[in-house]
């Protein structure tokens, strides 16, 4: 019973760190314009991705202090407790002047681990422009702030198996379980072993009596 409890305690931190389907993944955003960068701003849960769930969110971008019409504005995301960071994504001041959409692809394992992120800016498809006319109108009006950017989160399961890591965990857990079991058995049989040795070892007095009889 003791080895099982100890092994469970050893594995508890690993199991407890996994995400569950639908969990909100922490999201922070940093902006860059005119040679300046903002600090990391933590986003609300409704703007964050949810683990394993494909979603689309409309993210507001307030007008930065000192921003001019000629400036380009880029953002970068930082996701999860793992702090995966995207490259800089140009959303305002792009050369083609089209309304942008940010495609964010998040990788995860079936065990609930967040494995990484990739993000890119694309032109918003016509279908989305028809569905989100307010975003297009506000984006094209230089004086209408905040701007709104559509962010599309797509989750992709990482299928590759870490064979080396799996074997290490398997043999490591087996060795720990063996060691704990051996110690437990040794401790419980200590008294029995001492009694056995006492009963099967002749005393000096007994040996002397046998010698005299001969």
N, CA, C and O of each residue as an XYZ file, in Angstrom:
856
protein
N       0.825     -1.205      0.000
C       0.000      0.000      0.000
C       0.866      1.265      0.000
O       0.585      2.228     -0.713
N       1.932      1.236      0.823
C       2.842      2.376      0.892
C       3.485      2.713     -0.447
O       3.528      3.889     -0.808
N       3.999      1.713     -1.219
C       4.602      2.040     -2.524
C       3.616      2.695     -3.481
O       3.984      3.611     -4.216
N       2.357      2.233     -3.479
C       1.359      2.794     -4.388
C       1.083      4.245     -4.041
O       0.972      5.092     -4.927
N       0.971      4.536     -2.734
C       0.711      5.903     -2.308
C       1.867      6.819     -2.682
O       1.655      7.932     -3.165
N       3.103      6.344     -2.455
C       4.281      7.147     -2.772
C       4.391      7.420     -4.262
O       4.713      8.537     -4.667
N       4.125      6.401     -5.090
C       4.189      6.580     -6.541
C       3.129      7.571     -7.003
O       3.390      8.374     -7.899
N       1.944      7.531     -6.412
C       0.880      8.468     -6.765
C       1.279      9.902     -6.438
O       0.991     10.822     -7.203
N       1.950     10.090     -5.285
C       2.405     11.417     -4.909
C       3.475     11.929     -5.863
O       3.534     13.125     -6.147
N       4.324     11.029     -6.361
C       5.362     11.426     -7.310
C       4.776     11.859     -8.643
O       5.292     12.780     -9.277
N       3.711     11.208     -9.072
C       3.098     11.511    -10.367
C       2.089     12.637    -10.291
O       1.691     13.164    -11.329
N       1.652     13.032     -9.081
C       0.604     14.037     -8.943
C       0.954     15.378     -9.563
O       0.101     15.959    -10.234
N       2.187     15.917     -9.374
C       2.503     17.196    -10.008
C       2.426     17.141    -11.518
O       2.027     18.124    -12.143
N       2.800     16.006    -12.137
C       2.744     15.888    -13.598
C       1.301     15.888    -14.082
O       0.951     16.582    -15.037
N       0.455     15.083    -13.397
C      -0.945     14.996    -13.803
C      -1.678     16.305    -13.562
O      -2.558     16.682    -14.335
N      -1.312     17.002    -12.483
C      -2.019     18.229    -12.139
C      -1.708     19.384    -13.071
O      -2.464     20.355    -13.114
N      -0.597     19.303    -13.831
C      -0.204     20.403    -14.695
C      -0.876     20.343    -16.058
O      -0.729     21.278    -16.845
N      -1.602     19.286    -16.363
C      -2.215     19.131    -17.679
C      -3.462     19.992    -17.797
O      -4.167     20.236    -16.818
N      -3.722     20.456    -19.039
C      -4.941     21.203    -19.321
C      -6.092     20.220    -19.532
O      -5.890     19.073    -19.930
N      -7.304     20.702    -19.254
C      -8.511     19.969    -19.580
C      -9.170     20.649    -20.781
O      -8.999     21.850    -20.989
N      -9.921     19.883    -21.567
C     -10.601     20.450    -22.726
C     -11.523     21.583    -22.276
O     -12.350     21.411    -21.381
N     -11.363     22.739    -22.911
C     -12.189     23.895    -22.579
C     -11.552     24.864    -21.606
O     -12.073     25.961    -21.402
N     -10.419     24.481    -20.992
C      -9.734     25.389    -20.067
C      -9.262     26.643    -20.807
O      -8.785     26.566    -21.939
N      -9.402     27.782    -20.156
C      -8.893     29.026    -20.727
C      -7.374     29.048    -20.649
O      -6.801     28.824    -19.583
N      -6.728     29.316    -21.765
C      -5.269     29.385    -21.823
C      -4.856     30.849    -21.655
O      -5.273     31.693    -22.449
N      -4.042     31.174    -20.635
C      -3.647     32.573    -20.412
C      -3.046     33.206    -21.663
O      -2.253     32.591    -22.375
N      -3.449     34.454    -21.910
C      -2.995     35.176    -23.104
C      -2.574     36.586    -22.711
O      -3.288     37.276    -21.984
N      -1.406     37.009    -23.196
C      -0.932     38.381    -23.020
C      -0.564     38.934    -24.397
O      -0.214     38.189    -25.312
N      -0.653     40.265    -24.517
C      -0.390     40.910    -25.807
C       0.551     42.084    -25.607
O       0.425     42.851    -24.651
N       1.502     42.209    -26.533
C       2.416     43.349    -26.533
C       2.308     44.065    -27.872
O       2.186     43.416    -28.911
N       2.350     45.379    -27.861
C       2.274     46.169    -29.085
C       3.604     46.839    -29.409
O       4.418     47.098    -28.522
N       3.810     47.115    -30.702
C       5.033     47.794    -31.151
C       4.674     48.787    -32.254
O       3.994     48.437    -33.219
N       5.134     50.021    -32.102
C       4.924     51.038    -33.138
C       5.940     52.153    -32.937
O       6.328     52.455    -31.808
N       6.363     52.753    -34.021
C       7.234     53.934    -33.995
C       8.450     53.722    -33.082
O       8.870     54.629    -32.363
N       9.004     52.499    -33.129
C      10.183     52.213    -32.326
C       9.906     52.021    -30.843
O      10.843     51.948    -30.047
N       8.641     51.939    -30.458
C       8.288     51.761    -29.056
C       7.557     50.432    -28.863
O       6.946     49.892    -29.785
N       7.642     49.929    -27.641
C       6.933     48.705    -27.297
C       6.152     48.907    -26.003
O       6.614     49.570    -25.074
N       4.980     48.329    -25.965
C       4.196     48.374    -24.743
C       4.654     47.241    -23.815
O       5.449     46.386    -24.207
N       4.150     47.251    -22.607
C       4.376     46.128    -21.704
C       3.390     45.013    -22.070
O       2.469     45.227    -22.858
N       3.587     43.829    -21.497
C       2.662     42.729    -21.739
C       1.324     43.027    -21.052
O       1.280     43.298    -19.852
N       0.253     42.974    -21.818
C      -1.086     43.243    -21.292
C      -1.868     41.938    -21.280
O      -2.086     41.330    -22.328
N      -2.286     41.511    -20.107
C      -3.047     40.276    -19.993
C      -4.467     40.496    -20.522
O      -5.126     41.479    -20.185
N      -4.919     39.561    -21.357
C      -6.207     39.683    -22.021
C      -7.304     38.971    -21.227
O      -7.038     38.069    -20.433
N      -8.527     39.397    -21.463
C      -9.673     38.779    -20.804
C      -9.883     37.355    -21.308
O      -9.428     36.993    -22.394
N     -10.576     36.559    -20.506
C     -10.821     35.165    -20.878
C     -11.573     35.014    -22.182
O     -11.343     34.054    -22.918
N     -12.480     35.956    -22.489
C     -13.256     35.831    -23.728
C     -12.415     36.083    -24.975
O     -12.831     35.740    -26.082
N     -11.225     36.685    -24.805
C     -10.330     36.908    -25.944
C      -9.248     35.836    -26.029
O      -8.484     35.802    -26.994
N      -9.178     34.968    -25.032
C      -8.141     33.946    -24.973
C      -8.600     32.661    -25.652
O      -9.801     32.432    -25.794
N      -7.658     31.823    -26.072
C      -8.036     30.502    -26.596
C      -8.463     29.591    -25.455
O      -8.082     29.793    -24.302
N      -9.266     28.578    -25.797
C      -9.686     27.572    -24.836
C      -9.155     26.222    -25.311
O      -9.321     25.842    -26.470
N      -8.519     25.516    -24.397
C      -7.737     24.342    -24.749
C      -8.549     23.321    -25.547
O      -9.588     22.836    -25.101
N      -8.031     23.008    -26.762
C      -8.640     21.984    -27.607
C      -9.915     22.394    -28.311
O     -10.557     21.560    -28.950
N     -10.307     23.682    -28.211
C     -11.572     24.139    -28.796
C     -11.273     25.215    -29.841
O     -10.682     26.247    -29.522
N     -11.681     24.973    -31.084
C     -11.501     25.969    -32.145
C     -12.495     27.114    -31.942
O     -13.700     26.885    -31.833
N     -11.984     28.343    -31.891
C     -12.839     29.504    -31.654
C     -12.371     30.690    -32.480
O     -11.255     30.709    -33.000
N     -13.248     31.678    -32.587
C     -12.915     32.962    -33.196
C     -13.332     34.066    -32.236
O     -14.424     34.034    -31.669
N     -12.445     35.044    -32.060
C     -12.736     36.147    -31.146
C     -12.450     37.465    -31.856
O     -11.627     37.532    -32.770
N     -13.134     38.494    -31.424
C     -12.901     39.840    -31.931
C     -12.149     40.607    -30.850
O     -12.688     40.868    -29.775
N     -10.908     40.965    -31.142
C     -10.026     41.575    -30.142
C      -9.901     43.076    -30.389
O      -9.519     43.491    -31.483
N     -10.222     43.899    -29.376
C     -10.090     45.352    -29.554
C      -8.642     45.811    -29.405
O      -7.888     45.260    -28.603
N      -8.263     46.817    -30.178
C      -6.936     47.424    -30.077
C      -7.119     48.918    -29.839
O      -7.428     49.652    -30.778
N      -6.937     49.386    -28.605
C      -7.067     50.822    -28.319
C      -5.975     51.619    -29.036
O      -4.912     51.086    -29.355
N      -6.247     52.886    -29.281
C      -5.252     53.733    -29.938
C      -4.108     54.016    -28.987
O      -4.325     54.559    -27.904
N      -2.881     53.653    -29.375
C      -1.732     53.895    -28.490
C      -1.434     55.388    -28.381
O      -1.645     56.142    -29.331
N      -0.952     55.798    -27.241
C      -0.571     57.192    -27.040
C       0.608     57.541    -27.947
O       1.638     56.866    -27.935
N       0.441     58.608    -28.734
C       1.501     59.035    -29.638
C       1.438     58.390    -31.006
O       2.321     58.612    -31.834
N       0.403     57.588    -31.261
C       0.290     56.903    -32.553
C      -0.194     57.884    -33.626
O      -1.142     58.638    -33.406
N       0.469     57.866    -34.795
C       0.072     58.722    -35.916
C      -0.441     57.865    -37.067
O      -0.237     56.651    -37.083
N      -1.103     58.494    -38.023
C      -1.705     57.758    -39.135
C      -0.673     57.040    -39.994
O      -1.003     56.061    -40.663
N       0.550     57.505    -39.985
C       1.583     56.899    -40.827
C       2.295     55.735    -40.135
O       3.090     55.036    -40.762
N       2.020     55.528    -38.870
C       2.704     54.475    -38.130
C       2.131     53.094    -38.472
O       0.948     52.944    -38.777
N       2.999     52.116    -38.410
C       2.564     50.720    -38.509
C       2.458     50.163    -37.085
O       3.248     50.506    -36.205
N       1.478     49.309    -36.888
C       1.274     48.753    -35.553
C       1.357     47.235    -35.636
O       0.667     46.598    -36.432
N       2.231     46.663    -34.782
C       2.420     45.215    -34.731
C       2.098     44.718    -33.324
O       2.244     45.441    -32.338
N       1.660     43.483    -33.262
C       1.404     42.877    -31.960
C       2.064     41.498    -31.890
O       2.329     40.863    -32.910
N       2.316     41.062    -30.675
C       2.845     39.719    -30.425
C       2.048     39.128    -29.273
O       1.680     39.831    -28.332
N       1.787     37.830    -29.356
C       1.038     37.130    -28.311
C       1.983     36.263    -27.484
O       2.973     35.729    -27.985
N       1.647     36.142    -26.214
C       2.324     35.199    -25.327
C       1.245     34.316    -24.700
O       0.306     34.820    -24.085
N       1.383     32.999    -24.857
C       0.296     32.096    -24.494
C       0.722     31.041    -23.486
O       1.834     30.514    -23.535
N      -0.203     30.748    -22.564
C      -0.024     29.655    -21.627
C       0.980     29.951    -20.528
O       1.747     30.912    -20.589
N       0.947     29.084    -19.514
C       1.953     29.176    -18.454
C       3.342     28.890    -19.013
O       4.351     29.270    -18.419
N       3.383     28.208    -20.174
C       4.655     27.895    -20.826
C       5.269     29.125    -21.505
O       6.444     29.118    -21.872
N       4.456     30.185    -21.669
C       4.899     31.449    -22.268
C       5.418     31.274    -23.696
O       6.479     31.794    -24.040
N       4.683     30.555    -24.512
C       5.010     30.479    -25.936
C       4.703     31.841    -26.569
O       3.648     32.425    -26.321
N       5.620     32.332    -27.375
C       5.482     33.669    -27.944
C       5.457     33.609    -29.466
O       6.209     32.856    -30.084
N       4.581     34.414    -30.058
C       4.499     34.498    -31.514
C       5.468     35.564    -32.014
O       5.924     36.400    -31.234
N       5.785     35.541    -33.305
C       6.560     36.653    -33.872
C       5.688     37.910    -33.932
O       4.504     37.873    -33.598
N       6.286     39.009    -34.360
C       5.523     40.245    -34.499
C       4.564     40.139    -35.686
O       4.943     39.708    -36.775
N       3.330     40.537    -35.451
C       2.276     40.413    -36.455
C       1.779     41.808    -36.823
O       1.250     42.524    -35.974
N       1.948     42.191    -38.079
C       1.549     43.520    -38.540
C       0.041     43.560    -38.777
O      -0.477     42.809    -39.603
N      -0.664     44.432    -38.057
C      -2.120     44.506    -38.198
C      -2.590     45.861    -38.722
O      -3.662     45.946    -39.320
N      -1.818     46.908    -38.512
C      -2.174     48.245    -39.006
C      -0.967     48.809    -39.747
O       0.165     48.719    -39.272
N      -1.223     49.396    -40.926
C      -0.138     49.936    -41.730
C       0.449     48.921    -42.678
O       1.571     49.094    -43.153
N      -0.304     47.840    -42.968
C       0.165     46.852    -43.934
C       0.173     47.456    -45.328
O      -0.572     48.397    -45.602
N       1.008     46.925    -46.208
C       1.170     47.491    -47.546
C      -0.096     47.364    -48.389
O      -0.424     48.267    -49.158
N      -0.811     46.238    -48.246
C      -1.970     46.043    -49.117
C      -3.247     46.696    -48.582
O      -4.260     46.725    -49.280
N      -3.210     47.218    -47.358
C      -4.337     47.969    -46.771
C      -5.592     47.132    -46.569
O      -6.653     47.687    -46.280
N      -5.504     45.821    -46.713
C      -6.676     44.980    -46.505
C      -6.922     44.764    -45.009
O      -6.008     44.852    -44.189
N      -8.193     44.478    -44.680
C      -8.520     44.193    -43.281
C      -7.866     42.861    -42.894
O      -8.058     41.866    -43.593
N      -7.096     42.817    -41.795
C      -6.375     41.595    -41.453
C      -7.200     40.640    -40.594
O      -8.144     41.035    -39.910
N      -6.815     39.395    -40.656
C      -7.289     38.380    -39.724
C      -6.053     37.623    -39.241
O      -5.163     37.311    -40.032
N      -6.000     37.329    -37.946
C      -4.843     36.626    -37.381
C      -5.208     35.158    -37.201
O      -6.123     34.820    -36.449
N      -4.482     34.292    -37.900
C      -4.653     32.842    -37.769
C      -3.650     32.321    -36.753
O      -2.441     32.425    -36.962
N      -4.143     31.764    -35.661
C      -3.291     31.225    -34.605
C      -3.503     29.714    -34.539
O      -4.606     29.246    -34.258
N      -2.437     28.956    -34.799
C      -2.497     27.497    -34.731
C      -1.780     27.042    -33.469
O      -0.607     27.349    -33.262
N      -2.502     26.303    -32.625
C      -1.958     25.850    -31.347
C      -1.829     24.335    -31.358
O      -2.762     23.632    -31.746
N      -0.677     23.832    -30.936
C      -0.426     22.396    -30.925
C      -0.570     21.847    -29.508
O      -0.161     22.476    -28.533
N      -1.160     20.663    -29.422
C      -1.357     20.048    -28.111
C      -1.270     18.537    -28.233
O      -1.360     17.987    -29.330
N      -1.092     17.861    -27.083
C      -1.059     16.404    -27.052
C      -2.333     15.898    -26.399
O      -3.016     16.631    -25.683
N      -2.643     14.632    -26.657
C      -3.852     14.046    -26.094
C      -3.786     13.968    -24.576
O      -4.817     13.825    -23.918
N      -2.579     14.063    -24.009
C      -2.429     14.021    -22.564
C      -2.713     15.342    -21.879
O      -2.626     15.433    -20.654
N      -3.055     16.380    -22.656
C      -3.393     17.666    -22.060
C      -2.226     18.634    -21.972
O      -2.266     19.582    -21.187
N      -1.178     18.405    -22.774
C      -0.015     19.289    -22.767
C      -0.092     20.272    -23.928
O      -0.434     19.897    -25.050
N       0.226     21.531    -23.651
C       0.286     22.584    -24.650
C       1.691     22.549    -25.243
O       2.668     22.731    -24.517
N       1.809     22.316    -26.568
C       3.093     22.025    -27.185
C       3.696     23.182    -27.979
O       4.888     23.143    -28.283
N       2.921     24.207    -28.325
C       3.504     25.284    -29.110
C       2.452     26.062    -29.879
O       1.273     25.708    -29.879
N       2.897     27.134    -30.540
C       1.965     28.018    -31.251
C       2.641     28.582    -32.497
O       3.850     28.810    -32.530
N       1.828     28.796    -33.503
C       2.271     29.466    -34.729
C       1.187     30.448    -35.137
O       0.001     30.125    -35.056
N       1.573     31.646    -35.577
C       0.584     32.670    -35.922
C       1.021     33.411    -37.177
O       2.213     33.614    -37.408
N       0.043     33.812    -37.985
C       0.312     34.594    -39.190
C      -0.882     35.500    -39.486
O      -2.016     35.219    -39.099
N      -0.586     36.598    -40.187
C      -1.616     37.557    -40.568
C      -2.028     37.305    -42.015
O      -1.181     37.168    -42.898
N      -3.336     37.245    -42.245
C      -3.864     37.053    -43.594
C      -4.893     38.138    -43.894
O      -5.373     38.831    -42.997
N      -5.219     38.267    -45.179
C      -6.319     39.152    -45.555
C      -7.633     38.495    -45.164
O      -7.825     37.297    -45.370
N      -8.527     39.281    -44.603
C      -9.803     38.726    -44.192
C     -10.614     38.290    -45.425
O     -10.807     39.084    -46.345
N     -11.087     37.037    -45.449
C     -11.892     36.561    -46.584
C     -13.181     37.370    -46.740
O     -13.687     37.949    -45.780
N     -13.695     37.398    -47.963
C     -14.906     38.174    -48.239
C     -16.081     37.719    -47.381
O     -16.908     38.531    -46.965
N     -16.148     36.424    -47.123
C     -17.226     35.909    -46.293
C     -17.208     36.556    -44.906
O     -18.250     36.907    -44.353
N     -16.002     36.702    -44.362
C     -15.873     37.330    -43.046
C     -16.169     38.823    -43.113
O     -16.750     39.388    -42.186
N     -15.771     39.459    -44.210
C     -16.056     40.885    -44.351
C     -17.562     41.132    -44.350
O     -18.038     42.115    -43.783
N     -18.306     40.229    -44.992
C     -19.760     40.373    -45.014
C     -20.376     40.131    -43.635
O     -21.372     40.754    -43.267
N     -19.765     39.214    -42.882
C     -20.302     38.888    -41.559
C     -19.881     39.901    -40.499
O     -20.551     40.048    -39.476
N     -18.759     40.608    -40.744
C     -18.225     41.545    -39.743
C     -18.007     42.911    -40.406
O     -16.877     43.389    -40.504
N     -19.083     43.521    -40.852
C     -18.988     44.810    -41.549
C     -18.458     45.910    -40.630
O     -17.754     46.815    -41.078
N     -18.801     45.828    -39.343
C     -18.343     46.865    -38.412
C     -16.825     46.872    -38.292
O     -16.214     47.933    -38.165
N     -16.213     45.684    -38.333
C     -14.757     45.615    -38.246
C     -14.119     46.316    -39.432
O     -13.159     47.070    -39.273
N     -14.651     46.068    -40.616
C     -14.104     46.692    -41.824
C     -14.295     48.212    -41.785
O     -13.376     48.964    -42.110
N     -15.480     48.654    -41.389
C     -15.748     50.090    -41.364
C     -14.820     50.811    -40.389
O     -14.234     51.838    -40.733
N     -14.686     50.280    -39.178
C     -13.832     50.927    -38.184
C     -12.362     50.849    -38.581
O     -11.591     51.765    -38.295
N     -11.977     49.772    -39.230
C     -10.586     49.614    -39.623
C     -10.194     50.631    -40.690
O      -9.075     51.143    -40.667
N     -11.090     50.931    -41.618
C     -10.770     51.841    -42.711
C     -10.872     53.305    -42.309
O     -10.341     54.179    -42.994
N     -11.554     53.573    -41.198
C     -11.690     54.956    -40.710
C     -10.520     55.260    -39.772
O     -10.428     54.688    -38.686
N      -9.639     56.149    -40.186
C      -8.435     56.428    -39.407
C      -8.738     56.992    -38.021
O      -7.970     56.800    -37.078
N      -9.862     57.685    -37.913
C     -10.172     58.351    -36.653
C     -11.077     57.526    -35.739
O     -11.410     57.963    -34.637
N     -11.467     56.359    -36.184
C     -12.397     55.535    -35.396
C     -11.618     54.479    -34.610
O     -11.136     53.496    -35.174
N     -11.507     54.695    -33.325
C     -10.810     53.769    -32.429
C     -11.756     53.371    -31.300
O     -12.676     54.120    -30.969
N     -11.539     52.202    -30.709
C     -10.492     51.209    -30.987
C     -10.754     50.457    -32.290
O     -11.893     50.354    -32.747
N      -9.681     49.935    -32.876
C      -9.810     49.026    -34.008
C     -10.115     47.629    -33.463
O      -9.854     47.332    -32.297
N     -10.667     46.789    -34.321
C     -10.975     45.420    -33.914
C     -10.342     44.448    -34.910
O     -10.429     44.628    -36.125
N      -9.715     43.433    -34.370
C      -9.050     42.424    -35.196
C      -9.659     41.065    -34.883
O      -9.804     40.686    -33.721
N     -10.013     40.338    -35.940
C     -10.547     38.992    -35.765
C      -9.384     38.011    -35.595
O      -8.467     37.969    -36.415
N      -9.437     37.227    -34.519
C      -8.401     36.227    -34.229
C      -9.044     34.856    -34.278
O     -10.037     34.600    -33.598
N      -8.473     33.975    -35.087
C      -9.018     32.621    -35.252
C      -8.055     31.618    -34.634
O      -6.914     31.477    -35.075
N      -8.541     30.910    -33.585
C      -7.727     29.903    -32.894
C      -8.085     28.515    -33.418
O      -9.248     28.112    -33.406
N      -7.069     27.797    -33.876
C      -7.255     26.430    -34.372
C      -6.291     25.507    -33.637
O      -5.087     25.759    -33.590
N      -6.839     24.427    -33.061
C      -6.015     23.474    -32.301
C      -5.703     22.251    -33.158
O      -6.580     21.704    -33.825
N      -4.440     21.834    -33.130
C      -3.983     20.676    -33.885
C      -3.290     19.726    -32.921
O      -2.366     20.118    -32.208
N      -3.743     18.467    -32.901
C      -3.148     17.493    -31.990
C      -1.792     17.047    -32.511
O      -1.649     16.694    -33.682
N      -0.800     17.068    -31.633
C       0.553     16.639    -31.978
C       0.617     15.132    -31.811
O       0.521     14.626    -30.693
N       0.780     14.407    -32.918
C       0.653     12.953    -32.907
C       1.958     12.217    -32.654
O       1.938     11.040    -32.291
N       3.105     12.890    -32.838
C       4.367     12.166    -32.693
C       4.558     11.721    -31.249
O       4.155     12.411    -30.312
N       5.182     10.546    -31.085
C       5.372      9.947    -29.773
C       6.821     10.114    -29.347
O       7.739      9.805    -30.107
N       7.018     10.590    -28.160
C       8.366     10.745    -27.614
C       8.783      9.406    -26.998
O       8.560      9.159    -25.813
N       9.400      8.538    -27.834
C       9.753      7.194    -27.389
C      10.791      7.237    -26.276
O      10.644      6.551    -25.264
N      11.833      8.033    -26.454
C      12.894      8.097    -25.447
C      12.350      8.591    -24.114
O      12.655      8.033    -23.060
N      11.538      9.649    -24.175
C      10.976     10.176    -22.937
C      10.048      9.194    -22.270
O      10.030      9.084    -21.044
N       9.259      8.463    -23.081
C       8.345      7.473    -22.517
C       9.080      6.337    -21.828
O       8.678      5.899    -20.750
N      10.166      5.850    -22.450
C      10.955      4.781    -21.831
C      11.623      5.250    -20.548
O      11.717      4.504    -19.574
N      12.085      6.494    -20.559
C      12.731      7.025    -19.358
C      11.745      7.073    -18.193
O      12.076      6.677    -17.076
N      10.538      7.557    -18.459
C       9.524      7.630    -17.408
C       9.131      6.236    -16.947
O       8.971      5.999    -15.749
N       8.972      5.302    -17.900
C       8.557      3.941    -17.575
C       9.583      3.249    -16.676
O       9.237      2.733    -15.613
N      10.853      3.243    -17.111
C      11.886      2.564    -16.332
C      12.190      3.306    -15.036
O      12.481      2.685    -14.013
N      12.124      4.618    -15.080
C      12.357      5.384    -13.857
C      11.300      5.110    -12.806
O      11.616      4.921    -11.631
N      10.020      5.088    -13.239
C       8.939      4.793    -12.303
C       9.049      3.368    -11.780
O       8.793      3.116    -10.602
N       9.436      2.418    -12.665
C       9.583      1.023    -12.251
C      10.690      0.855    -11.225
O      10.550      0.096    -10.266
N      11.803      1.578    -11.434
C      12.916      1.478    -10.497
C      12.533      2.038     -9.126
O      12.851      1.451     -8.091
N      11.848      3.178     -9.135
C      11.428      3.783     -7.868
C      10.456      2.859     -7.134
O      10.559      2.677     -5.921
N       9.512      2.278     -7.879
C       8.556      1.367     -7.261
C       9.255      0.138     -6.688
O       8.916     -0.319     -5.597
N      10.240     -0.404     -7.428
C      11.001     -1.563     -6.949
C      11.769     -1.221     -5.671
O      11.769     -1.993     -4.712
N      12.419     -0.059     -5.668
C      13.218      0.346     -4.514
C      12.347      0.525     -3.277
O      12.694      0.064     -2.189
N      11.202      1.206     -3.456
C      10.306      1.438     -2.320
C       9.747      0.121     -1.796
O       9.639     -0.071     -0.585
N       9.388     -0.801     -2.717
C       8.855     -2.104     -2.310
C       9.901     -2.914     -1.545
O       9.587     -3.551     -0.540
N      11.158     -2.887     -2.030
C      12.222     -3.631     -1.368
C      12.467     -3.099      0.043
O      12.655     -3.873      0.981
N      12.463     -1.786      0.183
C      12.656     -1.197      1.512
C      11.506     -1.544      2.448
O      11.708     -1.802      3.634
N      10.313     -1.546      1.902
C       9.143     -1.875      2.711
C       9.199     -3.327      3.189
O       8.908     -3.615      4.350
N       9.574     -4.237      2.289
C       9.671     -5.662      2.658
C      10.785     -5.879      3.683
O      10.614     -6.634      4.640
N      11.929     -5.214      3.479
C      13.052     -5.358      4.393
C      12.693     -4.869      5.791
O      13.052     -5.496      6.788
N      11.982     -3.748      5.858
C      11.594     -3.199      7.149
C      10.615     -4.116      7.888
O      10.734     -4.330      9.094
N       9.643     -4.651      7.137
C       8.609     -5.484      7.765
C       9.149     -6.854      8.202
O       8.608     -7.470      9.120
N      10.229     -7.334      7.536
C      10.757     -8.665      7.858
C      11.992     -8.614      8.751
O      12.637     -9.639      8.973
N      12.325     -7.434      9.264
C      13.533     -7.282     10.065
C      13.460     -8.124     11.340
O      14.420     -8.806     11.697
N      12.312     -8.071     12.022
C      12.160     -8.826     13.271
C      12.175    -10.329     13.011
O      12.778    -11.091     13.767
N      11.501    -10.752     11.928
C      11.479    -12.179     11.592
C      12.893    -12.681     11.281
O      13.253    -13.791     11.672
N      13.681    -11.885     10.593
C      15.042    -12.284     10.246
C      15.905    -12.409     11.504
O      16.708    -13.334     11.626
N      15.730    -11.469     12.435
C      16.507    -11.520     13.673
C      16.139    -12.751     14.499
O      17.019    -13.394     15.071
N      14.855    -13.086     14.567
C      14.410    -14.257     15.312
C      14.949    -15.545     14.684
O      15.354    -16.476     15.379
N      14.942    -15.568     13.331
C      15.449    -16.744     12.616
C      16.932    -16.969     12.898
O      17.368    -18.098     13.124
N      17.703    -15.876     12.883
C      19.130    -15.986     13.139
C      19.404    -16.431     14.569
O      20.346    -17.184     14.817
N      18.586    -15.971     15.508
C      18.771    -16.344     16.914
C      18.475    -17.813     17.147
O      19.180    -18.487     17.898
N      17.421    -18.310     16.496
C      17.025    -19.700     16.693
C      17.972    -20.678     16.020
O      18.085    -21.819     16.469
N      18.651    -20.275     14.968
C      19.475    -21.189     14.197
C      20.965    -21.001     14.404
O      21.771    -21.580     13.676
N      21.337    -20.203     15.384
C      22.751    -20.018     15.696
C      23.023    -20.585     17.079
O      22.399    -20.150     18.047
N      23.959    -21.570     17.208
C      24.242    -22.214     18.498
C      25.048    -21.292     19.376
O      25.916    -20.566     18.890
N      24.770    -21.314     20.668
C      25.498    -20.482     21.625
C      26.809    -21.161     21.984
O      26.928    -22.371     21.788
N      27.806    -20.437     22.503
C      29.100    -21.042     22.914
C      28.928    -22.113     23.971
O      29.657    -23.105     23.954
N      27.970    -21.946     24.910
C      27.752    -22.933     25.980
C      27.312    -24.262     25.406
O      27.766    -25.320     25.843
N      26.445    -24.206     24.447
C      25.934    -25.436     23.826
C      27.058    -26.176     23.107
O      27.159    -27.401     23.177
N      27.894    -25.412     22.419
C      29.012    -26.040     21.708
C      29.981    -26.726     22.694
O      30.529    -27.787     22.392
N      30.184    -26.118     23.860
C      31.084    -26.698     24.853
C      30.546    -27.996     25.400
O      31.315    -28.937     25.596
N      29.244    -28.085     25.656
C      28.638    -29.312     26.190
C      28.788    -30.440     25.193
O      29.060    -31.576     25.579
N      28.615    -30.143     23.916
C      28.729    -31.185     22.897
C      30.143    -31.732     22.829
O      30.348    -32.929     22.629
N      31.131    -30.835     23.000
C      32.529    -31.265     22.945
C      32.861    -32.183     24.098
O      33.575    -33.165     23.896
N      32.368    -31.907     25.319
C      32.651    -32.731     26.477
C      32.022    -34.095     26.325
O      32.596    -35.086     26.778
N      30.873    -34.178     25.707
C      30.200    -35.476     25.538
C      31.025    -36.402     24.671
O      31.008    -37.615     24.880
N      31.749    -35.862     23.699
C      32.596    -36.690     22.846
C      33.781    -37.211     23.630
O      34.615    -37.932     23.082
